[in-house]
Amino acid sequence: MKGDPTMRLNTESALPAVEDRFFEAPSLRSAWASEWERAHDWYHYTTGYKDAADILMANLEAAGRGAYKLAPPIVFLYRHHLELALKQLARQCGSLLGRDVPPQVDHRVNALWRLCLALLEEESPGSTGAAEVQQTTRLLYEFCRVDLKSETFRYPEDQEGNPWSWGLNEIVADRVQEVVDKISLLLDCISTELSTRE
């Protein structure tokens, strides 16, 4: 950078340099990861997004006046946790039924939940009629009315450049956390129950 050499000296290590790397080359071991390791990767990704959101929530006060701008990333992390949990549940159901469930590329949590319900009903008829399952359906559809394709909390506007109808000041992150905790617990209970049948 041009300018004051003292300024250049002070900022040089803070700017991108030739030795910087985002990632190291993958090792042979990671390229040939076992099925067990891949299954645990799903678990760690799924829980990792929720853990990250929980950590942000626990430290909101430290952000002071800027805390409001953390709401979209927090809600996105919680939403992505739910999406991955549903995709993992669909894979688990397919495995229990003895067939591969094609990888789900859809981001709509309501559609993913419908898939899970269909697979659960096939595996154990009548298992999807519980009140908490019905409430989860209602809540996931509510989430999709605000964020259908996992875009509302990632970008300030839609693909046509229009701002979202949902404003930053309308996001109550602790309410989102509370509801996600409940849905996450339900999904975990279902997954644990399924694992006893494998």
URRAUR-V380445 format. One record per run of one state. SS is the DSSP state (A for helix, B for strand, O for the rest). FROM is the first residue (numbers start at 1). LEN is the number of residues. If there is no record, write none. Layout:
BEGIN
ss->SS from->FROM len->LEN
ss->SS from->FROM len->LEN
END
This chain:
BEGIN
ss->O from->1 len->4
ss->A from->5 len->10
ss->O from->15 len->13
ss->A from->28 len->4
ss->O from->32 len->3
ss->A from->35 len->24
ss->O from->59 len->2
ss->A from->61 len->37
ss->O from->98 len->11
ss->A from->109 len->15
ss->O from->124 len->7
ss->A from->131 len->16
ss->O from->147 len->10
ss->B from->157 len->1
ss->O from->158 len->5
ss->B from->163 len->1
ss->O from->164 len->4
ss->A from->168 len->3
ss->O from->171 len->2
ss->A from->173 len->23
ss->O from->196 len->3
END
